[in-house]
Amino acid sequence: MGITNQRGYSLISMMVAMMLLSVGVIALMRTTGEIVEGYATTSLRTTALSIARGYLEELRTRDPGTLATEAAVRVNESGVADASGNFFRSVTVTSPASNLRQLVVSTTYPRGSRPIELVTLVFAP
């Protein structure tokens, strides 16, 4: 009787291969989820920045003597006041000098840990 040479994979080697494959697929899915979440957060942050920039430019066109601090207002993605908006915009006006106004426009956004803040100085003759 001779010994036959059998070729193929054993059940244990197949289970190890399936386990390694599943670990790889799970890691790929998790990374993809984090990328999608990061993209969504970045998109919201970019929108908040756009809202702050637009309102800051609007404030700069006003008479410096009429500028005043504004409480937080709920706004939509376009920066228009909207009770169902996802963003909050506020303005703080200070006078570091008698002829100078400091404007701070702050915009908070969903899932944001810190608000977007833009600061500018306006000369008030």
VEXDREN-2710 file (C-alpha; in Angstrom, 1 decimal):
% VEXDREN-2710
k/r/px/py/pz
1/MET/0.0/0.0/0.0
2/GLY/1.3/3.4/-0.9
3/ILE/0.6/6.7/0.7
4/THR/-1.5/8.9/-1.5
5/ASN/-0.6/12.5/-1.8
6/GLN/-3.7/14.6/-1.1
7/ARG/-3.9/18.2/-2.0
8/GLY/-6.3/20.9/-0.8
9/TYR/-7.2/23.0/2.2
10/SER/-8.2/21.8/5.5
11/LEU/-11.2/23.1/7.4
12/ILE/-9.0/25.0/9.9
13/SER/-7.0/26.8/7.2
14/MET/-10.3/27.8/5.5
15/MET/-11.7/29.2/8.8
16/VAL/-8.5/31.2/9.4
17/ALA/-8.7/32.6/5.9
18/MET/-12.4/33.6/6.4
19/MET/-11.5/35.2/9.8
20/LEU/-8.7/37.3/8.2
21/LEU/-11.0/38.3/5.4
22/SER/-13.8/39.3/7.7
23/VAL/-11.3/41.4/9.8
24/GLY/-10.2/43.2/6.7
25/VAL/-13.8/43.8/5.5
26/ILE/-14.8/45.2/8.9
27/ALA/-11.8/47.5/9.0
28/LEU/-12.6/48.7/5.5
29/MET/-16.3/49.3/6.4
30/ARG/-15.3/51.2/9.6
31/THR/-12.8/53.4/7.6
32/THR/-15.4/54.1/5.0
33/GLY/-17.9/55.2/7.7
34/GLU/-15.4/57.5/9.3
35/ILE/-14.6/59.1/5.9
36/VAL/-18.3/59.7/5.2
37/GLU/-18.8/61.2/8.7
38/GLY/-15.8/63.4/8.2
39/TYR/-17.1/64.6/4.9
40/ALA/-20.4/65.5/6.4
41/THR/-18.8/67.4/9.2
42/THR/-16.5/69.2/6.8
43/SER/-19.5/70.1/4.7
44/LEU/-21.4/71.5/7.7
45/ARG/-18.3/73.5/8.8
46/THR/-17.9/74.9/5.3
47/THR/-21.5/76.0/5.3
48/ALA/-21.1/77.6/8.7
49/LEU/-18.1/79.5/7.5
50/SER/-20.0/80.7/4.4
51/ILE/-22.8/81.9/6.7
52/ALA/-20.4/83.8/8.9
53/ARG/-18.5/85.4/6.0
54/GLY/-21.7/86.5/4.3
55/TYR/-23.0/88.1/7.4
56/LEU/-19.7/89.7/8.3
57/GLU/-19.6/91.3/4.8
58/GLU/-23.2/92.5/5.3
59/LEU/-22.2/94.1/8.6
60/ARG/-19.2/95.9/7.1
61/THR/-21.6/97.7/4.6
62/ARG/-23.7/99.1/7.5
63/ASP/-23.1/102.4/9.2
64/PRO/-20.5/101.7/12.0
65/GLY/-22.5/103.8/14.5
66/THR/-25.5/101.5/14.2
67/LEU/-23.6/98.2/14.8
68/ALA/-24.7/96.4/18.0
69/THR/-24.4/93.0/19.6
70/GLU/-27.0/90.5/18.3
71/ALA/-28.2/87.4/20.2
72/ALA/-28.0/84.0/18.6
73/VAL/-30.5/83.6/15.7
74/ARG/-31.4/80.3/14.1
75/VAL/-30.5/80.4/10.3
76/ASN/-30.7/78.0/7.4
77/GLU/-27.9/77.0/5.0
78/SER/-28.2/80.3/3.2
79/GLY/-27.8/82.4/6.3
80/VAL/-31.5/83.5/6.3
81/ALA/-33.3/83.6/9.6
82/ASP/-35.4/80.4/9.8
83/ALA/-37.0/78.8/12.8
84/SER/-36.2/75.4/11.4
85/GLY/-32.6/76.2/10.5
86/ASN/-29.7/74.0/11.7
87/PHE/-27.2/76.8/12.3
88/PHE/-27.0/79.6/14.9
89/ARG/-25.5/83.0/14.2
90/SER/-24.6/85.7/16.7
91/VAL/-22.7/89.0/16.6
92/THR/-20.6/90.6/19.3
93/VAL/-19.6/94.2/18.9
94/THR/-17.0/95.8/21.1
95/SER/-15.1/99.1/21.0
96/PRO/-11.4/98.7/21.7
97/ALA/-10.9/102.4/20.9
98/SER/-13.2/105.4/20.5
99/ASN/-13.1/105.2/16.7
100/LEU/-12.9/101.5/16.3
101/ARG/-15.5/98.7/16.4
102/GLN/-14.5/95.0/16.7
103/LEU/-17.1/92.6/15.1
104/VAL/-17.1/88.9/16.0
105/VAL/-19.5/86.8/14.0
106/SER/-20.0/83.4/15.5
107/THR/-21.8/80.5/13.8
108/THR/-22.5/77.1/15.4
109/TYR/-23.3/74.1/13.3
110/PRO/-24.6/70.6/14.0
111/ARG/-22.1/68.1/15.2
112/GLY/-19.6/70.9/15.7
113/SER/-17.5/71.0/18.8
114/ARG/-16.6/74.7/18.5
115/PRO/-18.3/77.6/16.7
116/ILE/-16.8/79.3/13.6
117/GLU/-15.7/82.8/14.7
118/LEU/-14.7/85.5/12.3
119/VAL/-13.3/88.8/13.6
120/THR/-12.9/92.1/11.9
121/LEU/-12.3/95.7/12.8
122/VAL/-14.4/98.6/11.4
123/PHE/-13.3/102.2/11.6
124/ALA/-16.0/104.4/13.1
125/PRO/-15.3/108.1/12.4
END
